Amino acid sequence: AVDLGTAGDFAILSKTGVSTTGVTSVTGGDIGTSPIAGSALTGFALTMDLVTNKFSTSGVLAAPFKLYAASYATPTPSELTTAVGDMETAFTDAAGRVDPKEVDLGAGDINGLTLSAGLYKWGSNVGFTDSLTFNGTSSDIWILQISGNLVVGSGASVILAGGAQAENIFWQISGATSFGTTSHMEGVFLSKTAIVFKTGSSLNGTALSQTAVTWDS
């Protein structure tokens, strides 16, 4: 597996901001942004905790989870610095894995494929338009190294089979990540640049971006 450290406490973690323009729901963890300030959390109608100023809440984010930014009161800034460092370490770890079982599978077109556990590597953009299946046990691990962008088509979905778990699927993306309208994804996304959720798209997992995370809802 890839150790996420304290970044694993977040459903969404970003260095340059998290924004939503419509109906969004986050249920599986906290949202954080650092080193940028709380002003980069946009569209959430934030309610600051006036007792501590350490976190804010939003109707977008299910209780008991919270939103954190580098401009909030201590110890939030230092905790976010640690989490972002852990995110970057996890990205480097995933990118550095060697001996892939497949290289450039489908020349980047992975539509309709079923992936067994292991390391996969692409020197290109990767995408699928309909479905992608991960088939394995609950303890199996997948790491997908993508040197370009990941583009998920409108209405496309990831299917978990045989006990495969989203928390054990690590997508390491050196480019940008785009989830098409009404698509559904599974896994831990370690993206060097932006992660974009288009209208109606969903993720069971974690979005960790070294730039921004946006919802075009």
PEZIPE-V53116 format. One line per field, one symbol per residue. burial: # if it has 24 or more other C-alpha atoms within 12 Angstrom, else .. A space follows every 50 residues. Layout:
# PEZIPE-V53116
burial: ???
This chain:
# PEZIPE-V53116
burial: ##.#.###############...#####################.#.... ...#####.##...########...##.#############..##..... .#.##..####...######################...########### ####.#####...##################################### ################.
